[in-house]
Amino acid sequence: MNRRGAVVWLALGLAILAPVVVAAQSPLLQWRDPAYVIAGFAGIVGLALLLVQPLLITGVLRGIDRHRAHIWTGMGLVVAVVVHVAGLWITSPPDVVDVLLFRSPTPFSVWGAVAMWAVFGAALLAGLRTRLSLRVWRLGHSVAVIVIVTGTVVHAWLVQGAMGTATKAALCVLVLGAAAWALRKRRVWRILRRSERHGGG
């Protein structure tokens, strides 16, 4: 691995580690149940994986099999979401039911639920990859990514939790920027325009 690759890995590590360290030192977690704490850190891990994914698919992260790593990271994202929701369920089942049914009065819950279902949708698309045309799969996957990233970032920003404001803001901006750059590099919008010219098929 050259110096540039090492710098990229180091920067990624700092971007992910900083909010984790800040959250671990937050006084907001001192009296929380273990399930709630685990759920919170699973949410941070999920947000961090959304930064890793576009860096993998665009080849920015060197020294690994990026396609295989992209698949495993996607699976890790699904696990992080499940752990996040399960931990909150253990803490307060009625609140989680309200979120899943879009009955929660808190805006951050709605954004989180939308992002969650989009994550599951993207996982389903990944499972159906060999049964779909390349255009349909890429469009579906890209739309899911946009919903996941937008929903997760808004959800994380609105939650007044253990993540520090500065580190959370930095990670959210990096996630948005990396996702936008990856979508642009993969020419998703050109595929969309081409699909529209041919009547969507």
C-alpha positions, 0 to 999 in steps of 0.5 A, a space after each residue: 500500500 502506498 502513502 496515499 492509500 495509507 492516508 486514506 485509511 487513516 483518515 477513514 479510521 479517524 472519522 469513524 473513531 472520533 464519534 465513537 470515542 466521544 459517545 463512549 465518554 458521554 454522560 448521557 449513557 451513564 444511567 442507561 440500560 446495556 441494551 440502550 447503549 448497545 443500540 446507540 453504538 450500533 446506530 453509530 456503526 451503521 452511520 460509519 458503514 455508510 461512509 465506508 460503502 461508497 469509498 469501497 465501490 469507487 475504489 478509494 480504499 485500496 489493498 482489499 477486494 472492494 467488491 467482496 468488502 462492499 458485500 460484507 459491509 452491506 451485510 454489516 449494515 443490515 446487522 447494525 440496523 437490526 441490533 439498533 432496533 432490537 436494543 431499542 425494542 428491549 428498552 421500550 417496545 411500545 415506542 418501537 412499534 410506533 416507529 415501525 408503524 409511522 405513528 411516532 410523534 418525533 420526526 427523527 423516528 420517521 426518518 429512521 424508519 424510512 432509512 431502515 426499510 430502505 436498508 432492507 430493500 437494498 438487501 433484498 435487491 442485492 439478493 435478487 441481483 442475478 434475476 434483474 437487468 443491470 439497469 433495473 438493479 442499478 436504478 433500484 439500488 441507487 434510489 435505495 442508497 439515496 433514501 438510506 443516506 438521506 434518512 440516516 443522516 437526518 435521523 442521526 442529526 435530529 437525535 440528541 444523543 451521545 454523539 458529539 455535535 462536531 464529530 456527528 456533523 463531520 461524519 454526516 457531511 462525509 457520508 453525504 459527500 461520499 455518497 453523492 460523489 459515488 453516485 455521480 462517478 457511477 453516472 446514475 443520473 445518465 442512466 436515469 435520463 436514458 431510461 426516461 427517454 426509452 419510456 422507463 424500460 
